[in-house]
Amino acid sequence: MRILDNCISRALYKIFGESDNESVLHMRHCLGLPSLMNMIERCKFMDRLLDDRSFTVMCNVCNVFGF
């Protein structure tokens, strides 16, 4: 994952010509390109949330009442 993450950062560096790591991190944030580790953690969280029965019941209730 670190190698792929590094490839994304290097591509942004080459496209925009930024050499500062903070600038590359800021560009990733603005472009919606978080680190792969953050994306994987977010996916795992969503999977656990969707597997939770009480969450799905709450979503169904919200859909019925138009929230």
mmCIF file of the N, C-alpha and C atoms, coordinates in Angstrom:
data_MODEL
# 
_entry.id   MODEL 
# 
loop_
_atom_site.group_PDB 
_atom_site.id 
_atom_site.type_symbol 
_atom_site.label_atom_id 
_atom_site.label_alt_id 
_atom_site.label_comp_id 
_atom_site.label_asym_id 
_atom_site.label_entity_id 
_atom_site.label_seq_id 
_atom_site.pdbx_PDB_ins_code 
_atom_site.Cartn_x 
_atom_site.Cartn_y 
_atom_site.Cartn_z 
_atom_site.occupancy 
_atom_site.B_iso_or_equiv 
_atom_site.pdbx_formal_charge 
_atom_site.auth_seq_id 
_atom_site.auth_comp_id 
_atom_site.auth_asym_id 
_atom_site.auth_atom_id 
_atom_site.pdbx_PDB_model_num 
ATOM 1   N N  . MET A 1 1  ? 0.815   -1.182 0.000   1.00 0.00 ? 1  MET A N  1 
ATOM 2   C CA . MET A 1 1  ? 0.000   0.000  0.000   1.00 0.00 ? 1  MET A CA 1 
ATOM 3   C C  . MET A 1 1  ? 0.867   1.257  0.000   1.00 0.00 ? 1  MET A C  1 
ATOM 4   N N  . ARG A 1 2  ? 1.958   1.207  0.735   1.00 0.00 ? 2  ARG A N  1 
ATOM 5   C CA . ARG A 1 2  ? 2.832   2.377  0.766   1.00 0.00 ? 2  ARG A CA 1 
ATOM 6   C C  . ARG A 1 2  ? 3.423   2.663  -0.611  1.00 0.00 ? 2  ARG A C  1 
ATOM 7   N N  . ILE A 1 3  ? 3.745   1.603  -1.353  1.00 0.00 ? 3  ILE A N  1 
ATOM 8   C CA . ILE A 1 3  ? 4.313   1.793  -2.695  1.00 0.00 ? 3  ILE A CA 1 
ATOM 9   C C  . ILE A 1 3  ? 3.285   2.453  -3.613  1.00 0.00 ? 3  ILE A C  1 
ATOM 10  N N  . LEU A 1 4  ? 2.044   1.985  -3.575  1.00 0.00 ? 4  LEU A N  1 
ATOM 11  C CA . LEU A 1 4  ? 0.996   2.596  -4.393  1.00 0.00 ? 4  LEU A CA 1 
ATOM 12  C C  . LEU A 1 4  ? 0.720   4.033  -3.961  1.00 0.00 ? 4  LEU A C  1 
ATOM 13  N N  . ASP A 1 5  ? 0.698   4.256  -2.664  1.00 0.00 ? 5  ASP A N  1 
ATOM 14  C CA . ASP A 1 5  ? 0.491   5.596  -2.133  1.00 0.00 ? 5  ASP A CA 1 
ATOM 15  C C  . ASP A 1 5  ? 1.606   6.535  -2.603  1.00 0.00 ? 5  ASP A C  1 
ATOM 16  N N  . ASN A 1 6  ? 2.821   6.031  -2.588  1.00 0.00 ? 6  ASN A N  1 
ATOM 17  C CA . ASN A 1 6  ? 3.971   6.810  -3.033  1.00 0.00 ? 6  ASN A CA 1 
ATOM 18  C C  . ASN A 1 6  ? 3.867   7.122  -4.529  1.00 0.00 ? 6  ASN A C  1 
ATOM 19  N N  . CYS A 1 7  ? 3.358   6.188  -5.318  1.00 0.00 ? 7  CYS A N  1 
ATOM 20  C CA . CYS A 1 7  ? 3.185   6.419  -6.757  1.00 0.00 ? 7  CYS A CA 1 
ATOM 21  C C  . CYS A 1 7  ? 2.218   7.576  -7.013  1.00 0.00 ? 7  CYS A C  1 
ATOM 22  N N  . ILE A 1 8  ? 1.149   7.627  -6.251  1.00 0.00 ? 8  ILE A N  1 
ATOM 23  C CA . ILE A 1 8  ? 0.178   8.717  -6.392  1.00 0.00 ? 8  ILE A CA 1 
ATOM 24  C C  . ILE A 1 8  ? 0.842   10.040 -6.045  1.00 0.00 ? 8  ILE A C  1 
ATOM 25  N N  . SER A 1 9  ? 1.582   10.069 -4.959  1.00 0.00 ? 9  SER A N  1 
ATOM 26  C CA . SER A 1 9  ? 2.263   11.303 -4.553  1.00 0.00 ? 9  SER A CA 1 
ATOM 27  C C  . SER A 1 9  ? 3.294   11.728 -5.591  1.00 0.00 ? 9  SER A C  1 
ATOM 28  N N  . ARG A 1 10 ? 4.050   10.782 -6.135  1.00 0.00 ? 10 ARG A N  1 
ATOM 29  C CA . ARG A 1 10 ? 5.045   11.122 -7.157  1.00 0.00 ? 10 ARG A CA 1 
ATOM 30  C C  . ARG A 1 10 ? 4.384   11.635 -8.425  1.00 0.00 ? 10 ARG A C  1 
ATOM 31  N N  . ALA A 1 11 ? 3.238   11.057 -8.787  1.00 0.00 ? 11 ALA A N  1 
ATOM 32  C CA . ALA A 1 11 ? 2.518   11.534 -9.975  1.00 0.00 ? 11 ALA A CA 1 
ATOM 33  C C  . ALA A 1 11 ? 2.064   12.978 -9.768  1.00 0.00 ? 11 ALA A C  1 
ATOM 34  N N  . LEU A 1 12 ? 1.536   13.292 -8.589  1.00 0.00 ? 12 LEU A N  1 
ATOM 35  C CA . LEU A 1 12 ? 1.132   14.665 -8.304  1.00 0.00 ? 12 LEU A CA 1 
ATOM 36  C C  . LEU A 1 12 ? 2.328   15.604 -8.322  1.00 0.00 ? 12 LEU A C  1 
ATOM 37  N N  . TYR A 1 13 ? 3.447   15.132 -7.792  1.00 0.00 ? 13 TYR A N  1 
ATOM 38  C CA . TYR A 1 13 ? 4.663   15.929 -7.810  1.00 0.00 ? 13 TYR A CA 1 
ATOM 39  C C  . TYR A 1 13 ? 5.062   16.261 -9.246  1.00 0.00 ? 13 TYR A C  1 
ATOM 40  N N  . LYS A 1 14 ? 5.015   15.253 -10.117 1.00 0.00 ? 14 LYS A N  1 
ATOM 41  C CA . LYS A 1 14 ? 5.421   15.472 -11.507 1.00 0.00 ? 14 LYS A CA 1 
ATOM 42  C C  . LYS A 1 14 ? 4.419   16.324 -12.269 1.00 0.00 ? 14 LYS A C  1 
ATOM 43  N N  . ILE A 1 15 ? 3.132   16.141 -12.000 1.00 0.00 ? 15 ILE A N  1 
ATOM 44  C CA . ILE A 1 15 ? 2.112   16.926 -12.694 1.00 0.00 ? 15 ILE A CA 1 
ATOM 45  C C  . ILE A 1 15 ? 2.170   18.391 -12.290 1.00 0.00 ? 15 ILE A C  1 
ATOM 46  N N  . PHE A 1 16 ? 2.260   18.644 -10.985 1.00 0.00 ? 16 PHE A N  1 
ATOM 47  C CA . PHE A 1 16 ? 2.189   20.011 -10.480 1.00 0.00 ? 16 PHE A CA 1 
ATOM 48  C C  . PHE A 1 16 ? 3.545   20.625 -10.151 1.00 0.00 ? 16 PHE A C  1 
ATOM 49  N N  . GLY A 1 17 ? 4.612   19.819 -10.183 1.00 0.00 ? 17 GLY A N  1 
ATOM 50  C CA . GLY A 1 17 ? 5.953   20.336 -9.940  1.00 0.00 ? 17 GLY A CA 1 
ATOM 51  C C  . GLY A 1 17 ? 6.223   20.742 -8.503  1.00 0.00 ? 17 GLY A C  1 
ATOM 52  N N  . GLU A 1 18 ? 5.515   20.168 -7.581  1.00 0.00 ? 18 GLU A N  1 
ATOM 53  C CA . GLU A 1 18 ? 5.721   20.468 -6.161  1.00 0.00 ? 18 GLU A CA 1 
ATOM 54  C C  . GLU A 1 18 ? 6.678   19.451 -5.558  1.00 0.00 ? 18 GLU A C  1 
ATOM 55  N N  . SER A 1 19 ? 7.638   19.949 -4.793  1.00 0.00 ? 19 SER A N  1 
ATOM 56  C CA . SER A 1 19 ? 8.584   19.028 -4.161  1.00 0.00 ? 19 SER A CA 1 
ATOM 57  C C  . SER A 1 19 ? 8.371   18.927 -2.660  1.00 0.00 ? 19 SER A C  1 
ATOM 58  N N  . ASP A 1 20 ? 7.597   19.840 -2.107  1.00 0.00 ? 20 ASP A N  1 
ATOM 59  C CA . ASP A 1 20 ? 7.342   19.862 -0.675  1.00 0.00 ? 20 ASP A CA 1 
ATOM 60  C C  . ASP A 1 20 ? 6.272   18.830 -0.332  1.00 0.00 ? 20 ASP A C  1 
ATOM 61  N N  . ASN A 1 21 ? 6.554   17.983 0.638   1.00 0.00 ? 21 ASN A N  1 
ATOM 62  C CA . ASN A 1 21 ? 5.621   16.934 1.036   1.00 0.00 ? 21 ASN A CA 1 
ATOM 63  C C  . ASN A 1 21 ? 4.293   17.511 1.522   1.00 0.00 ? 21 ASN A C  1 
ATOM 64  N N  . GLU A 1 22 ? 4.348   18.629 2.256   1.00 0.00 ? 22 GLU A N  1 
ATOM 65  C CA . GLU A 1 22 ? 3.120   19.272 2.735   1.00 0.00 ? 22 GLU A CA 1 
ATOM 66  C C  . GLU A 1 22 ? 2.252   19.735 1.566   1.00 0.00 ? 22 GLU A C  1 
ATOM 67  N N  . SER A 1 23 ? 2.881   20.248 0.517   1.00 0.00 ? 23 SER A N  1 
ATOM 68  C CA . SER A 1 23 ? 2.127   20.692 -0.665  1.00 0.00 ? 23 SER A CA 1 
ATOM 69  C C  . SER A 1 23 ? 1.443   19.514 -1.340  1.00 0.00 ? 23 SER A C  1 
ATOM 70  N N  . VAL A 1 24 ? 2.159   18.406 -1.443  1.00 0.00 ? 24 VAL A N  1 
ATOM 71  C CA . VAL A 1 24 ? 1.579   17.212 -2.059  1.00 0.00 ? 24 VAL A CA 1 
ATOM 72  C C  . VAL A 1 24 ? 0.418   16.700 -1.214  1.00 0.00 ? 24 VAL A C  1 
ATOM 73  N N  . LEU A 1 25 ? 0.574   16.694 0.108   1.00 0.00 ? 25 LEU A N  1 
ATOM 74  C CA . LEU A 1 25 ? -0.520  16.264 0.983   1.00 0.00 ? 25 LEU A CA 1 
ATOM 75  C C  . LEU A 1 25 ? -1.722  17.187 0.853   1.00 0.00 ? 25 LEU A C  1 
ATOM 76  N N  . HIS A 1 26 ? -1.470  18.486 0.734   1.00 0.00 ? 26 HIS A N  1 
ATOM 77  C CA . HIS A 1 26 ? -2.560  19.452 0.555   1.00 0.00 ? 26 HIS A CA 1 
ATOM 78  C C  . HIS A 1 26 ? -3.270  19.220 -0.784  1.00 0.00 ? 26 HIS A C  1 
ATOM 79  N N  . MET A 1 27 ? -2.494  18.973 -1.832  1.00 0.00 ? 27 MET A N  1 
ATOM 80  C CA . MET A 1 27 ? -3.093  18.693 -3.149  1.00 0.00 ? 27 MET A CA 1 
ATOM 81  C C  . MET A 1 27 ? -3.940  17.422 -3.093  1.00 0.00 ? 27 MET A C  1 
ATOM 82  N N  . ARG A 1 28 ? -3.436  16.404 -2.433  1.00 0.00 ? 28 ARG A N  1 
ATOM 83  C CA . ARG A 1 28 ? -4.205  15.154 -2.313  1.00 0.00 ? 28 ARG A CA 1 
ATOM 84  C C  . ARG A 1 28 ? -5.521  15.407 -1.599  1.00 0.00 ? 28 ARG A C  1 
ATOM 85  N N  . HIS A 1 29 ? -5.466  16.224 -0.556  1.00 0.00 ? 29 HIS A N  1 
ATOM 86  C CA . HIS A 1 29 ? -6.683  16.550 0.187   1.00 0.00 ? 29 HIS A CA 1 
ATOM 87  C C  . HIS A 1 29 ? -7.668  17.303 -0.711  1.00 0.00 ? 29 HIS A C  1 
ATOM 88  N N  . CYS A 1 30 ? -7.180  18.307 -1.415  1.00 0.00 ? 30 CYS A N  1 
ATOM 89  C CA . CYS A 1 30 ? -8.049  19.120 -2.283  1.00 0.00 ? 30 CYS A CA 1 
ATOM 90  C C  . CYS A 1 30 ? -8.624  18.304 -3.438  1.00 0.00 ? 30 CYS A C  1 
ATOM 91  N N  . LEU A 1 31 ? -7.866  17.345 -3.931  1.00 0.00 ? 31 LEU A N  1 
ATOM 92  C CA . LEU A 1 31 ? -8.318  16.519 -5.050  1.00 0.00 ? 31 LEU A CA 1 
ATOM 93  C C  . LEU A 1 31 ? -9.124  15.301 -4.602  1.00 0.00 ? 31 LEU A C  1 
ATOM 94  N N  . GLY A 1 32 ? -9.257  15.130 -3.300  1.00 0.00 ? 32 GLY A N  1 
ATOM 95  C CA . GLY A 1 32 ? -10.005 13.982 -2.783  1.00 0.00 ? 32 GLY A CA 1 
ATOM 96  C C  . GLY A 1 32 ? -9.258  12.674 -2.947  1.00 0.00 ? 32 GLY A C  1 
ATOM 97  N N  . LEU A 1 33 ? -7.942  12.729 -2.801  1.00 0.00 ? 33 LEU A N  1 
ATOM 98  C CA . LEU A 1 33 ? -7.098  11.537 -2.910  1.00 0.00 ? 33 LEU A CA 1 
ATOM 99  C C  . LEU A 1 33 ? -6.433  11.238 -1.574  1.00 0.00 ? 33 LEU A C  1 
ATOM 100 N N  . PRO A 1 34 ? -7.200  10.742 -0.602  1.00 0.00 ? 34 PRO A N  1 
ATOM 101 C CA . PRO A 1 34 ? -6.584  10.438 0.694   1.00 0.00 ? 34 PRO A CA 1 
ATOM 102 C C  . PRO A 1 34 ? -5.613  9.266  0.564   1.00 0.00 ? 34 PRO A C  1 
ATOM 103 N N  . SER A 1 35 ? -4.852  9.037  1.594   1.00 0.00 ? 35 SER A N  1 
ATOM 104 C CA . SER A 1 35 ? -3.928  7.903  1.558   1.00 0.00 ? 35 SER A CA 1 
ATOM 105 C C  . SER A 1 35 ? -4.726  6.612  1.438   1.00 0.00 ? 35 SER A C  1 
ATOM 106 N N  . LEU A 1 36 ? -4.117  5.622  0.839   1.00 0.00 ? 36 LEU A N  1 
ATOM 107 C CA . LEU A 1 36 ? -4.796  4.340  0.646   1.00 0.00 ? 36 LEU A CA 1 
ATOM 108 C C  . LEU A 1 36 ? -5.162  3.706  1.981   1.00 0.00 ? 36 LEU A C  1 
ATOM 109 N N  . MET A 1 37 ? -4.334  3.914  2.991   1.00 0.00 ? 37 MET A N  1 
ATOM 110 C CA . MET A 1 37 ? -4.620  3.350  4.307   1.00 0.00 ? 37 MET A CA 1 
ATOM 111 C C  . MET A 1 37 ? -5.903  3.954  4.868   1.00 0.00 ? 37 MET A C  1 
ATOM 112 N N  . ASN A 1 38 ? -6.081  5.274  4.707   1.00 0.00 ? 38 ASN A N  1 
ATOM 113 C CA . ASN A 1 38 ? -7.311  5.920  5.177   1.00 0.00 ? 38 ASN A CA 1 
ATOM 114 C C  . ASN A 1 38 ? -8.524  5.387  4.431   1.00 0.00 ? 38 ASN A C  1 
ATOM 115 N N  . MET A 1 39 ? -8.386  5.177  3.122   1.00 0.00 ? 39 MET A N  1 
ATOM 116 C CA . MET A 1 39 ? -9.503  4.667  2.333   1.00 0.00 ? 39 MET A CA 1 
ATOM 117 C C  . MET A 1 39 ? -9.888  3.258  2.766   1.00 0.00 ? 39 MET A C  1 
ATOM 118 N N  . ILE A 1 40 ? -8.897  2.431  3.046   1.00 0.00 ? 40 ILE A N  1 
ATOM 119 C CA . ILE A 1 40 ? -9.158  1.056  3.477   1.00 0.00 ? 40 ILE A CA 1 
ATOM 120 C C  . ILE A 1 40 ? -9.824  1.053  4.847   1.00 0.00 ? 40 ILE A C  1 
ATOM 121 N N  . GLU A 1 41 ? -9.323  1.896  5.762   1.00 0.00 ? 41 GLU A N  1 
ATOM 122 C CA . GLU A 1 41 ? -9.939  1.988  7.090   1.00 0.00 ? 41 GLU A CA 1 
ATOM 123 C C  . GLU A 1 41 ? -11.383 2.454  6.988   1.00 0.00 ? 41 GLU A C  1 
ATOM 124 N N  . ARG A 1 42 ? -11.650 3.414  6.101   1.00 0.00 ? 42 ARG A N  1 
ATOM 125 C CA . ARG A 1 42 ? -13.008 3.919  5.912   1.00 0.00 ? 42 ARG A CA 1 
ATOM 126 C C  . ARG A 1 42 ? -13.919 2.820  5.353   1.00 0.00 ? 42 ARG A C  1 
ATOM 127 N N  . CYS A 1 43 ? -13.400 2.034  4.418   1.00 0.00 ? 43 CYS A N  1 
ATOM 128 C CA . CYS A 1 43 ? -14.189 0.930  3.854   1.00 0.00 ? 43 CYS A CA 1 
ATOM 129 C C  . CYS A 1 43 ? -14.500 -0.122 4.913   1.00 0.00 ? 43 CYS A C  1 
ATOM 130 N N  . LYS A 1 44 ? -13.516 -0.443 5.743   1.00 0.00 ? 44 LYS A N  1 
ATOM 131 C CA . LYS A 1 44 ? -13.749 -1.409 6.811   1.00 0.00 ? 44 LYS A CA 1 
ATOM 132 C C  . LYS A 1 44 ? -14.804 -0.898 7.784   1.00 0.00 ? 44 LYS A C  1 
ATOM 133 N N  . PHE A 1 45 ? -14.735 0.398  8.109   1.00 0.00 ? 45 PHE A N  1 
ATOM 134 C CA . PHE A 1 45 ? -15.726 0.992  9.003   1.00 0.00 ? 45 PHE A CA 1 
ATOM 135 C C  . PHE A 1 45 ? -17.116 0.891  8.394   1.00 0.00 ? 45 PHE A C  1 
ATOM 136 N N  . MET A 1 46 ? -17.244 1.228  7.117   1.00 0.00 ? 46 MET A N  1 
ATOM 137 C CA . MET A 1 46 ? -18.547 1.170  6.454   1.00 0.00 ? 46 MET A CA 1 
ATOM 138 C C  . MET A 1 46 ? -19.064 -0.260 6.395   1.00 0.00 ? 46 MET A C  1 
ATOM 139 N N  . ASP A 1 47 ? -18.197 -1.222 6.143   1.00 0.00 ? 47 ASP A N  1 
ATOM 140 C CA . ASP A 1 47 ? -18.611 -2.631 6.131   1.00 0.00 ? 47 ASP A CA 1 
ATOM 141 C C  . ASP A 1 47 ? -19.155 -3.052 7.484   1.00 0.00 ? 47 ASP A C  1 
ATOM 142 N N  . ARG A 1 48 ? -18.441 -2.678 8.553   1.00 0.00 ? 48 ARG A N  1 
ATOM 143 C CA . ARG A 1 48 ? -18.917 -3.021 9.892   1.00 0.00 ? 48 ARG A CA 1 
ATOM 144 C C  . ARG A 1 48 ? -20.239 -2.324 10.197  1.00 0.00 ? 48 ARG A C  1 
ATOM 145 N N  . LEU A 1 49 ? -20.365 -1.086 9.771   1.00 0.00 ? 49 LEU A N  1 
ATOM 146 C CA . LEU A 1 49 ? -21.587 -0.328 10.011  1.00 0.00 ? 49 LEU A CA 1 
ATOM 147 C C  . LEU A 1 49 ? -22.767 -0.949 9.264   1.00 0.00 ? 49 LEU A C  1 
ATOM 148 N N  . LEU A 1 50 ? -22.550 -1.335 8.018   1.00 0.00 ? 50 LEU A N  1 
ATOM 149 C CA . LEU A 1 50 ? -23.631 -1.934 7.233   1.00 0.00 ? 50 LEU A CA 1 
ATOM 150 C C  . LEU A 1 50 ? -24.011 -3.322 7.738   1.00 0.00 ? 50 LEU A C  1 
ATOM 151 N N  . ASP A 1 51 ? -23.062 -4.009 8.388   1.00 0.00 ? 51 ASP A N  1 
ATOM 152 C CA . ASP A 1 51 ? -23.364 -5.320 8.966   1.00 0.00 ? 51 ASP A CA 1 
ATOM 153 C C  . ASP A 1 51 ? -24.125 -5.209 10.283  1.00 0.00 ? 51 ASP A C  1 
ATOM 154 N N  . ASP A 1 52 ? -24.125 -4.023 10.880  1.00 0.00 ? 52 ASP A N  1 
ATOM 155 C CA . ASP A 1 52 ? -24.797 -3.809 12.156  1.00 0.00 ? 52 ASP A CA 1 
ATOM 156 C C  . ASP A 1 52 ? -26.309 -3.718 11.939  1.00 0.00 ? 52 ASP A C  1 
ATOM 157 N N  . ARG A 1 53 ? -27.026 -4.607 12.538  1.00 0.00 ? 53 ARG A N  1 
ATOM 158 C CA . ARG A 1 53 ? -28.482 -4.685 12.356  1.00 0.00 ? 53 ARG A CA 1 
ATOM 159 C C  . ARG A 1 53 ? -29.193 -3.412 12.803  1.00 0.00 ? 53 ARG A C  1 
ATOM 160 N N  . SER A 1 54 ? -28.785 -2.830 13.925  1.00 0.00 ? 54 SER A N  1 
ATOM 161 C CA . SER A 1 54 ? -29.464 -1.635 14.419  1.00 0.00 ? 54 SER A CA 1 
ATOM 162 C C  . SER A 1 54 ? -29.289 -0.457 13.451  1.00 0.00 ? 54 SER A C  1 
ATOM 163 N N  . PHE A 1 55 ? -28.143 -0.384 12.773  1.00 0.00 ? 55 PHE A N  1 
ATOM 164 C CA . PHE A 1 55 ? -27.929 0.682  11.801  1.00 0.00 ? 55 PHE A CA 1 
ATOM 165 C C  . PHE A 1 55 ? -28.862 0.523  10.602  1.00 0.00 ? 55 PHE A C  1 
ATOM 166 N N  . THR A 1 56 ? -29.001 -0.702 10.110  1.00 0.00 ? 56 THR A N  1 
ATOM 167 C CA . THR A 1 56 ? -29.880 -0.908 8.956   1.00 0.00 ? 56 THR A CA 1 
ATOM 168 C C  . THR A 1 56 ? -31.335 -0.636 9.320   1.00 0.00 ? 56 THR A C  1 
ATOM 169 N N  . VAL A 1 57 ? -31.740 -0.980 10.543  1.00 0.00 ? 57 VAL A N  1 
ATOM 170 C CA . VAL A 1 57 ? -33.104 -0.682 10.988  1.00 0.00 ? 57 VAL A CA 1 
ATOM 171 C C  . VAL A 1 57 ? -33.307 0.831  11.048  1.00 0.00 ? 57 VAL A C  1 
ATOM 172 N N  . MET A 1 58 ? -32.327 1.547  11.590  1.00 0.00 ? 58 MET A N  1 
ATOM 173 C CA . MET A 1 58 ? -32.424 2.995  11.673  1.00 0.00 ? 58 MET A CA 1 
ATOM 174 C C  . MET A 1 58 ? -32.505 3.625  10.273  1.00 0.00 ? 58 MET A C  1 
ATOM 175 N N  . CYS A 1 59 ? -31.724 3.114  9.333   1.00 0.00 ? 59 CYS A N  1 
ATOM 176 C CA . CYS A 1 59 ? -31.771 3.629  7.959   1.00 0.00 ? 59 CYS A CA 1 
ATOM 177 C C  . CYS A 1 59 ? -33.143 3.388  7.336   1.00 0.00 ? 59 CYS A C  1 
ATOM 178 N N  . ASN A 1 60 ? -33.712 2.224  7.579   1.00 0.00 ? 60 ASN A N  1 
ATOM 179 C CA . ASN A 1 60 ? -35.041 1.918  7.045   1.00 0.00 ? 60 ASN A CA 1 
ATOM 180 C C  . ASN A 1 60 ? -36.090 2.851  7.629   1.00 0.00 ? 60 ASN A C  1 
ATOM 181 N N  . VAL A 1 61 ? -36.018 3.134  8.929   1.00 0.00 ? 61 VAL A N  1 
ATOM 182 C CA . VAL A 1 61 ? -36.956 4.050  9.567   1.00 0.00 ? 61 VAL A CA 1 
ATOM 183 C C  . VAL A 1 61 ? -36.801 5.450  8.981   1.00 0.00 ? 61 VAL A C  1 
ATOM 184 N N  . CYS A 1 62 ? -35.579 5.890  8.780   1.00 0.00 ? 62 CYS A N  1 
ATOM 185 C CA . CYS A 1 62 ? -35.330 7.217  8.198   1.00 0.00 ? 62 CYS A CA 1 
ATOM 186 C C  . CYS A 1 62 ? -35.890 7.298  6.784   1.00 0.00 ? 62 CYS A C  1 
ATOM 187 N N  . ASN A 1 63 ? -35.755 6.230  6.011   1.00 0.00 ? 63 ASN A N  1 
ATOM 188 C CA . ASN A 1 63 ? -36.279 6.221  4.650   1.00 0.00 ? 63 ASN A CA 1 
ATOM 189 C C  . ASN A 1 63 ? -37.796 6.301  4.652   1.00 0.00 ? 63 ASN A C  1 
ATOM 190 N N  . VAL A 1 64 ? -38.446 5.631  5.594   1.00 0.00 ? 64 VAL A N  1 
ATOM 191 C CA . VAL A 1 64 ? -39.905 5.645  5.671   1.00 0.00 ? 64 VAL A CA 1 
ATOM 192 C C  . VAL A 1 64 ? -40.409 7.051  5.967   1.00 0.00 ? 64 VAL A C  1 
ATOM 193 N N  . PHE A 1 65 ? -39.700 7.779  6.857   1.00 0.00 ? 65 PHE A N  1 
ATOM 194 C CA . PHE A 1 65 ? -40.134 9.112  7.241   1.00 0.00 ? 65 PHE A CA 1 
ATOM 195 C C  . PHE A 1 65 ? -39.533 10.205 6.360   1.00 0.00 ? 65 PHE A C  1 
ATOM 196 N N  . GLY A 1 66 ? -38.750 9.836  5.372   1.00 0.00 ? 66 GLY A N  1 
ATOM 197 C CA . GLY A 1 66 ? -38.219 10.811 4.413   1.00 0.00 ? 66 GLY A CA 1 
ATOM 198 C C  . GLY A 1 66 ? -37.049 11.630 4.891   1.00 0.00 ? 66 GLY A C  1 
ATOM 199 N N  . PHE A 1 67 ? -36.265 11.091 5.811   1.00 0.00 ? 67 PHE A N  1 
ATOM 200 C CA . PHE A 1 67 ? -35.072 11.822 6.267   1.00 0.00 ? 67 PHE A CA 1 
ATOM 201 C C  . PHE A 1 67 ? -33.923 11.554 5.373   1.00 0.00 ? 67 PHE A C  1 
# 
